[in-house]
Amino acid sequence: MANIYLPYLMTIAEVRDETPDVKSFRLEFQDEAARESFRFKAGQFALYSVFGQGECVFCIASPDTRPGYVECSFSYRWGGKVTTALSKLGVGDTVGFRGPYGNWFPIDRMKGKNLVFIGGGIGMAPIRSIFETCLDQRAEFGDILLLNGARSVADMVYKPQMEEWIARPDITCVKTVDPGGETPDWDGKVGLIPKVLEEVAPSSKDALALVCGPPILIKFALQSLEKLGFTKEQVYTTLENRMKCGIGQCGRCNIGGCYVCKDGPVFSAAELDKLPPEF
């Protein structure tokens, strides 16, 4: 029987400094057969390991329409043992990759709909995966709006990609930073994400919204979407809740009887309402 905890060996092919304390890695499979056969869905997550240090959970940040590699983005602001070790690695180093795990964004339900993507800080990582998946199949969807927010200009992830997205005539991209987080040359909006969302005011007709970020952002973004007429069945988010084993064995990620690693990490707002108040 195969060892379910045995990771793929991955080579770091590219390192990008997104912010002073967020990096992105592009990881390539060392085993050619694994590279050819590996598939995932936007919204799923994996466990990334530094040998001798441990492993930690991040979403897969690249679109599922581009096989052969995966990307992850992670913050090492809080000095965790594994994220700190990851942050010291470079191109050519080997890491472990275990996954994919969990469910995914409802791509089939999204087809033909107008889409609203909302990401805050490092919460843009799972949003980027499904957003670029949709861009790679652009004709399958209606209007597309992306709102990317951060505490400051320095804290905004995916800056080069944002400029490419903003330049596209077939989508609308809005970037915002919290009041006081702008710089003299800042050309985006200034305001908290829920406030800017209400200013942009996307229509809820034939639409779905996907939001990810800190819990406080999710809470108030859901309230703003409700003001705009979005029902809870029209809104999806993705959670990380102390996930450790990834396969529902350790019990660390449970919220009541729900295991985020198996029943999630993607939930509709209606499903969130059924979870205990812990969330």
C-alpha angles and dihedrals in degrees: 000000000000118000105250091201095054109112130215113251110242132187119218102238098174138013123200125187102218096176135347089281106022125080134182124211129198107210126198126196115249091205111071094208091054091048091053097044104037117111134165140171126242108264097036122118139213141198117248120200139199106202112245092016107062138245136281137194127252133153120252103259100194124084118265090228092074109067129190099059143034132217131208133187122203141175121227094182094117096049099240115180097244099035090050090051091048091051090059094056124097145190111314096025121124125238133174122247123194121183161338099239138169133022128301144226113290096256094166092054090047094059112107092014132112107248132213117192119192122184130174122196113310086356085084089077098079090035089055091054095055094034094056090041087059092045089055088056096035097153091061094068142056125228115345124206125182123192114189117184137178140171091252141354089262090054096052112112127213095025096162091047090048091057090051092049093047089053092057113101094205098063138041120233125186125185125193140174130201117267108281093022097092127100128215092262095045110132099183134081126288117220144080114291097249091051093048090045090057090048092052088044104192114202118253092211112118088346142128126198127208119194133179135170140091115343091253090056093048090050096053096036089056089052092050092048089052089053088053091055101261113145120219089252089061096056129076132183137173126230138203111199114173091300111183117153097028094215106073097260106108099049095219096121100049122129102190105309093340122101108205093204093057106023091039161320084184116060135167117236087248090057091048089057089063093055122094118268090264087094 
